Amino acid sequence: MAEINGRTTKKKSLVLNAFVEMCSGHQSPGLWRHPDDQSWRFNEVSHWVQLAKLLEESKFHGIFIADVLGGYDVYSSSLDPAKISGAQWPVNEPLAVISAMAAVTKSLGFGVTVSTTYEQPYHLARRLSTLDHLTGGRSIVTSYLDSAAKNMGLTEQPKHDDRYAQAEEYMKVMYKLFESSWRDDAVQLNRKTGVYTQPDLVRQINHSGKFFNVPGPHICQPSPQRTPLLLQAGTSKAGKQFAAQHAEAIFMSAHSPAVCAKNISEIRELAKSQYGRDGLNIKVLALVTPILGRTEEEAQAKLKDYRQYASHEGALVLFGGWTGMDLSKYGDEEELTEVESNAVRSTVEGYARFSPATSKWTKHTIAEHVSVGGNGPILVGTASQVADGLEIWIEEADVDGFNFAYALFPQSFKDIIDLLIPELRKRGLFWDDYAVLEGTYRENFYQKPGQKGPLDEHVASTYRWKAGVSAQEHKIPA
């Protein structure tokens, strides 16, 4: 237990991931212009290999690579502002670089955003199983742009709840492929008998549903984790239900712990009451961008420097993609808390609640807030001050870790490693080394040696075809 500003908080061993995307700037659009930023090198393998080595040396749990399948074209009803500012444009496919990072590390985990809306489950299962093999079980998985839908042959995204209904069936297909299609010991690799795979230990899944028809069998043999660790983002009513059943981790992005606390509590309660899970086994990771200095003045000077290069237009591009709101329709001095749009008013009022010093909220005020750190808070100060801020998130929102975004790449991560992590260790909030050296991501995530597959309480475990169990004894769940 520890006391912060008179409040008592429970100590947690935090899960820490670097939060990036295969683009320049990511959550801080325009900062690719800064002379010390290297994010524009995202096309180079060496760029990612160097980051992986840096993070493993400091014992980060993993790198999470976000992704989008289309450009942000809500602002000004055009993709041009994204093109000009480099606001998550261009963007490369994240799975391609993970094997290179895995080859130079032993324990660091790798997470990616993948789209269950636009990719067939049979194909994705193959790609993820391959990745889980090549990384030794260090993989994690977790679409919302109409531009992506159009590029996939649709006129617009499927409706929100339809996406979740499709995702629910998608998960069943994936579990069947990952867990039910091959028995654990199906691969014999017997050089004496010449049997590579025992044929009766591999079976079709014969899934026939509303959205998918997948006979199988899975084309890949069981990988170290079988089902990669499942991270989910989204806190709508349908999103909470989905997370309560399937998520092992949840990614939250909000400017205040108060926004997250209720959602986190509700998801954990749903997990317990409806799915028989221990809600505390669903770990919550919050988006944070730390800006650190050896003194508070140094940290504030860094922020002032960064703001010189941040792109306000790029920030409005990202805001439009996240919210569907085109702020180009409003005047430069128009007070957004007084406009006719209820959605705009409520969104801006949400920002205003956590920045009471700002008296007037215009589109430029929003841009200023979003331009460094994106849709999450920036914590500015010494390592002690930033750690205090993180502990408030732990106490008030009950988060279990953080996805750290960068302002400058890789300098922001170097500052976290050099300044913040020693402070977190001093407070008993971060481990000294991986719980399982050369272990799977799930083993280190739960700090539980041998926990390569999902926990027994997780729905995926009901699909597992274990060694020694006949096909007749283990029916594939419907």
C-alpha positions in Angstrom: 0.0 0.0 0.0 1.1 3.6 -0.6 -0.2 7.0 0.2 -0.6 9.7 -2.4 -1.7 13.2 -1.4 -3.4 11.7 1.7 -5.0 8.8 -0.3 -4.2 5.2 0.0 -3.7 3.1 -3.2 -3.0 -0.6 -3.7 0.4 -1.4 -5.3 0.2 -3.0 -8.7 3.0 -4.4 -10.8 2.1 -2.4 -13.9 1.9 -3.6 -17.5 3.8 -1.2 -19.7 3.6 -1.1 -23.5 5.0 1.3 -26.0 2.1 2.6 -28.1 3.0 3.3 -31.8 1.7 3.0 -35.3 3.6 2.4 -38.6 3.3 6.1 -39.5 4.9 9.4 -38.5 3.8 11.3 -35.5 1.0 8.9 -34.4 -0.8 10.6 -31.5 1.2 13.9 -31.9 0.6 15.0 -35.5 3.2 17.3 -37.1 6.0 16.5 -34.6 7.8 14.6 -37.4 9.0 18.1 -38.3 11.0 18.3 -35.0 14.7 18.0 -35.7 15.1 15.3 -33.0 12.1 13.1 -34.2 12.7 9.9 -36.1 9.2 8.7 -36.5 9.3 9.4 -40.2 11.7 6.4 -40.5 8.8 4.0 -40.0 9.5 2.4 -43.4 12.8 1.1 -42.3 13.2 -2.3 -40.5 16.1 -0.9 -38.5 13.8 1.7 -37.0 11.7 -1.0 -35.4 14.5 -3.3 -34.5 16.2 -0.6 -32.6 13.0 0.2 -30.7 12.5 -3.4 -29.8 16.0 -3.8 -28.4 15.6 -0.5 -26.4 12.3 -1.6 -24.8 13.4 -5.1 -24.0 16.5 -3.8 -22.2 14.3 -1.8 -19.9 11.8 -4.8 -19.5 8.7 -3.2 -21.2 6.0 -5.9 -21.5 5.5 -5.1 -25.2 5.1 -2.9 -28.2 1.5 -2.3 -29.3 1.2 -1.2 -33.0 -2.1 0.4 -33.7 -3.5 0.4 -37.2 -6.2 1.9 -39.5 -7.3 0.6 -42.9 -8.2 4.0 -44.3 -7.4 7.6 -44.1 -9.0 10.2 -41.8 -11.2 12.1 -44.2 -13.9 13.6 -42.0 -12.3 16.9 -41.5 -13.1 19.2 -44.5 -14.6 16.1 -46.1 -11.3 15.4 -47.6 -8.2 13.3 -47.2 -5.9 16.2 -48.2 -5.4 17.6 -44.7 -4.2 14.2 -43.5 -1.9 13.9 -46.5 -0.4 17.3 -45.9 0.0 17.1 -42.1 1.0 13.4 -42.1 -1.8 12.7 -39.6 -1.6 8.9 -39.5 -1.0 9.0 -43.3 0.7 7.1 -44.9 0.3 4.0 -42.7 2.0 0.6 -43.2 0.7 -2.9 -42.3 1.9 -3.8 -38.8 2.2 -7.6 -38.9 5.0 -7.4 -41.5 7.6 -6.0 -39.1 7.0 -8.1 -36.0 9.1 -11.1 -37.0 12.1 -8.8 -37.4 11.6 -7.4 -33.9 11.1 -10.8 -32.5 14.4 -12.0 -34.0 16.4 -9.6 -31.9 14.5 -10.0 -28.6 13.6 -12.9 -26.3 10.8 -11.7 -24.0 9.3 -8.6 -25.4 5.6 -9.0 -26.6 4.1 -7.7 -29.8 0.5 -6.4 -30.2 -1.3 -5.4 -33.3 -4.7 -4.0 -34.3 -6.4 -6.3 -36.7 -9.8 -5.9 -38.4 -12.4 -8.5 -37.8 -14.7 -6.5 -40.0 -12.8 -6.7 -43.2 -10.7 -9.9 -43.1 -11.9 -13.5 -43.3 -11.3 -15.4 -40.0 -9.6 -18.4 -41.8 -7.0 -16.2 -43.3 -6.4 -14.1 -40.2 -6.1 -17.2 -38.0 -3.4 -18.4 -40.3 -1.5 -15.1 -40.1 -1.8 -14.9 -36.3 -0.8 -18.5 -35.7 2.2 -18.0 -38.0 3.2 -14.9 -36.0 2.7 -16.7 -32.7 5.1 -19.5 -33.9 7.7 -17.1 -35.2 7.6 -15.0 -32.0 7.6 -17.9 -29.6 4.2 -17.0 -28.3 4.8 -13.3 -27.8 1.7 -12.0 -29.8 -1.3 -9.9 -28.8 -4.3 -8.9 -31.0 -7.1 -6.3 -30.8 -11.9 -0.4 -37.7 -13.9 2.3 -37.6 -13.3 4.4 -40.6 -15.8 4.6 -43.5 -12.9 5.2 -45.8 -11.7 1.7 -44.9 -15.1 0.2 -45.7 -15.1 1.8 -49.1 -11.7 0.4 -49.9 -13.0 -3.0 -48.9 -15.8 -2.8 -51.4 -18.6 -1.5 -49.1 -20.3 1.9 -49.3 -19.9 2.5 -45.6 -19.1 0.6 -42.4 -21.5 -2.0 -41.1 -23.8 -0.6 -38.4 -22.2 -0.5 -34.9 -24.1 -3.3 -33.3 -23.9 -5.4 -36.5 -20.2 -5.1 -36.3 -20.2 -6.6 -32.8 -22.6 -9.3 -33.8 -20.3 -10.2 -36.6 -17.3 -9.9 -34.2 -19.0 -12.3 -31.8 -19.4 -15.0 -34.5 -15.9 -14.2 -35.7 -14.4 -15.0 -32.3 -16.2 -18.4 -32.3 -14.7 -19.2 -35.6 -11.2 -18.1 -34.4 -11.5 -20.2 -31.2 -12.6 -23.2 -33.2 -9.6 -22.8 -35.6 -7.0 -22.0 -32.8 -8.2 -24.4 -30.1 -10.5 -27.1 -31.5 -9.2 -28.1 -34.9 -5.9 -29.7 -33.8 -5.4 -31.8 -30.7 -2.4 -30.5 -28.6 -0.3 -33.6 -29.6 -1.4 -33.9 -33.2 2.0 -33.2 -34.6 4.1 -36.4 -34.2 7.2 -35.5 -36.2 8.1 -39.2 -35.9 11.1 -39.9 -38.1 10.9 -43.7 -37.5 7.3 -44.1 -38.6 7.3 -41.3 -41.1 4.2 -39.7 -39.5 4.4 -36.0 -39.4 0.8 -35.3 -38.2 -1.6 -38.0 -36.9 -4.6 -37.5 -39.3 -7.3 -38.3 -36.8 -6.0 -35.6 -34.4 -6.8 -32.9 -36.9 -10.5 -32.2 -37.8 -12.7 -29.8 -39.7 -14.6 -27.3 -37.6 -17.6 -27.1 -40.0 -18.7 -23.7 -38.9 -21.9 -22.5 -40.5 -23.3 -19.2 -39.3 -25.0 -16.0 -40.3 -21.8 -14.2 -41.3 -19.2 -17.0 -41.9 -19.0 -20.5 -43.3 -15.7 -22.1 -42.5 -15.2 -25.9 -42.9 -11.6 -25.9 -41.9 -9.4 -27.5 -40.6 -7.0 -24.8 -39.5 -3.9 -24.9 -41.7 -1.4 -24.2 -38.9 -0.4 -26.6 -36.2 -1.0 -25.4 -32.6 1.2 -22.4 -31.7 2.7 -21.7 -28.3 -0.3 -19.6 -27.1 -2.8 -21.0 -29.6 -5.1 -18.0 -29.0 -3.0 -14.8 -28.8 -3.7 -12.6 -25.8 -6.9 -10.6 -26.6 -6.9 -6.9 -26.2 -10.1 -4.9 -26.9 -11.0 -1.3 -27.2 -14.5 0.1 -27.2 -16.9 1.0 -24.3 -20.3 1.2 -26.0 -23.0 -1.1 -24.5 -22.2 -3.8 -27.1 -18.4 -3.2 -26.6 -18.7 -3.7 -22.9 -20.5 -7.0 -23.4 -17.9 -8.1 -25.9 -15.0 -7.1 -23.6 -16.6 -8.8 -20.6 -16.7 -12.1 -22.4 -13.6 -12.1 -24.6 -11.1 -9.4 -23.5 -8.0 -10.3 -21.5 -6.9 -6.7 -21.6 -8.8 -3.4 -22.4 -7.3 -0.3 -24.0 -8.8 3.0 -22.7 -8.1 6.4 -24.1 -9.6 9.3 -22.2 -8.3 12.6 -20.8 -9.3 11.8 -17.2 -9.5 8.7 -14.9 -13.0 9.7 -14.0 -14.2 9.0 -17.6 -12.8 5.5 -17.4 -13.6 4.4 -13.9 -17.3 3.6 -14.4 -16.7 1.7 -17.7 -14.0 -0.4 -16.1 -16.1 -1.2 -13.1 -19.1 -2.1 -15.3 -17.0 -4.4 -17.6 -15.5 -6.3 -14.6 -18.9 -6.7 -13.0 -20.4 -8.0 -16.3 -17.5 -10.4 -16.7 -18.3 -11.8 -13.2 -22.1 -11.9 -13.3 -22.6 -13.0 -16.9 -19.5 -15.0 -17.9 -18.2 -16.4 -14.6 -14.9 -14.6 -14.9 -12.8 -12.9 -12.3 -13.1 -9.3 -13.5 -9.7 -8.4 -12.0 -8.2 -10.8 -14.6 -9.2 -8.3 -17.3 -6.3 -5.9 -17.2 -6.9 -2.3 -18.2 -4.3 -0.2 -20.0 -4.7 3.6 -20.3 -3.2 5.8 -23.0 -0.7 8.3 -21.6 1.9 10.5 -23.1 4.6 11.4 -20.5 6.8 14.4 -21.1 9.6 14.2 -18.6 12.4 16.4 -17.4 15.0 16.2 -14.6 13.2 19.4 -13.3 9.7 20.6 -13.8 11.0 23.6 -15.8 12.9 21.3 -18.2 9.7 19.2 -18.8 7.6 22.3 -19.4 10.2 23.7 -21.8 10.0 20.4 -23.7 6.3 20.7 -24.0 6.6 24.3 -25.2 9.2 23.2 -27.8 7.0 20.4 -29.0 3.9 22.7 -29.4 5.9 24.8 -31.9 6.0 21.8 -34.3 2.6 20.3 -33.6 0.0 20.5 -36.4 -3.3 21.9 -35.4 -4.9 20.8 -38.7 -3.5 17.3 -38.2 -5.0 17.3 -34.8 -8.4 18.3 -36.2 -8.0 15.5 -38.8 -7.5 12.9 -36.0 -10.3 14.4 -33.9 -12.7 14.0 -36.9 -11.7 10.4 -37.5 -12.2 9.5 -33.8 -15.5 11.4 -33.3 -17.0 11.7 -36.8 -17.2 15.5 -36.2 -16.0 17.9 -38.9 -14.9 21.0 -37.0 -14.0 22.8 -40.3 -17.7 23.8 -40.4 -17.2 26.1 -37.5 -15.7 29.6 -37.3 -12.2 30.2 -35.9 -13.7 32.0 -32.8 -17.0 30.1 -32.6 -17.7 28.9 -29.1 -18.2 25.1 -29.5 -20.1 24.7 -26.2 -22.9 26.9 -27.8 -23.3 25.4 -31.2 -26.5 23.6 -32.4 -24.9 20.1 -32.5 -25.5 18.2 -29.3 -22.7 15.8 -30.2 -20.1 18.6 -30.6 -21.3 20.3 -27.5 -21.1 17.2 -25.3 -17.8 16.2 -26.7 -16.2 19.6 -26.1 -17.8 19.9 -22.7 -16.1 16.6 -21.9 -12.7 18.2 -22.7 -13.6 21.3 -20.8 -14.4 19.4 -17.5 -10.8 18.3 -17.3 -9.2 21.6 -18.3 -11.1 24.2 -16.3 -8.4 26.9 -16.9 -9.5 27.1 -20.5 -12.2 29.8 -20.7 -13.2 29.5 -24.3 -13.4 26.4 -26.4 -13.0 26.8 -30.1 -11.8 24.3 -32.8 -8.3 25.7 -32.2 -8.5 25.0 -28.5 -9.5 21.4 -29.3 -6.6 21.2 -31.8 -4.2 22.5 -29.1 -5.3 19.7 -26.7 -5.2 16.9 -29.3 -2.0 18.0 -31.1 0.4 16.5 -28.4 -0.8 13.2 -26.9 -3.9 12.7 -29.1 -6.9 11.3 -27.3 -5.2 10.7 -24.0 -3.6 12.9 -21.3 -0.1 14.3 -21.3 1.6 14.1 -17.9 4.3 16.8 -17.7 7.0 17.1 -15.0 9.7 15.2 -13.2 9.7 11.5 -12.9 8.2 11.9 -9.4 5.4 14.2 -10.6 4.5 11.9 -13.6 4.6 8.8 -11.3 2.2 10.6 -9.0 -0.1 11.2 -12.0 0.0 7.6 -13.0 -0.8 6.5 -9.4 -3.9 8.7 -9.5 -5.0 6.8 -12.6 -4.4 3.5 -10.8 -6.3 4.6 -7.7 -9.2 6.4 -9.3 -9.8 4.3 -12.4 -8.4 1.0 -11.2 -6.1 0.6 -14.3 -3.4 -2.0 -14.4 -1.0 -0.4 -16.7 -0.3 2.0 -19.5 0.2 2.3 -23.2 2.8 5.0 -23.5 2.6 7.1 -26.6 5.4 9.3 -27.8 5.8 13.0 -28.6 9.2 12.4 -30.1 10.4 9.0 -31.4 12.4 7.5 -29.9 13.4 10.2 -27.4 10.1 10.0 -25.4 10.7 6.3 -24.8 14.3 7.0 -23.8 13.1 9.6 -21.3 10.6 7.0 -19.9 13.3 4.4 -19.6 16.0 6.8 -18.1 13.7 8.8 -15.8 10.3 7.3 -15.1 10.9 3.6 -14.9 13.5 3.9 -12.1 10.9 5.9 -10.2 8.2 3.3 -10.7 10.6 0.6 -9.5 11.4 2.6 -6.5 7.7 2.7 -5.7 7.3 -1.0 -6.2 5.1 -0.4 -9.3 7.3 -2.1 -12.0 9.2 -5.4 -12.1 13.0 -5.6 -12.3 12.9 -8.3 -14.9 10.4 -10.4 -16.9 8.5 -12.9 -14.8 9.2 -15.6 -17.3 12.4 -15.1 -19.3 11.8 -16.0 -23.0 8.2 -16.7 -22.0 5.0 -16.0 -23.9 3.3 -12.6 -23.7 0.5 -14.2 -21.7 2.8 -15.7 -19.1 4.4 -12.3 -18.5 1.1 -10.5 -18.7 -0.3 -12.5 -15.8 3.2 -13.1 -14.3 2.2 -16.8 -14.2 4.8 -19.4 -15.6 3.1 -22.0 -17.7 0.0 -19.9 -18.5 0.6 -19.9 -22.3 -3.1 -20.3 -23.2 -6.1 -18.4 -22.0 -7.1 -18.8 -18.3 -9.5 -21.7 -17.6 -12.3 -19.2 -16.9 -12.0 -17.7 -20.4 -14.4 -18.8 -23.1 -11.6 -19.8 -25.4 -10.5 -22.6 -22.9 -13.7 -24.4 -23.5 -12.7 -24.9 -27.1 -9.2 -26.5 -26.3 -8.7 -30.0 -27.6 -6.3 -31.3 -25.1 -3.8 -34.1 -25.5 -5.2 -37.6 -24.8 -8.9 -36.5 -25.3 -10.7 -38.2 -28.2 -12.7 -36.3 -30.7 -15.8 -38.0 -29.4 -15.0 -36.8 -25.9 -14.4 -33.2 -27.0 -17.2 -31.8 -29.1 -16.5 -28.5 -30.8 -18.7 -25.9 -29.0 -21.5 -24.5 -31.2 
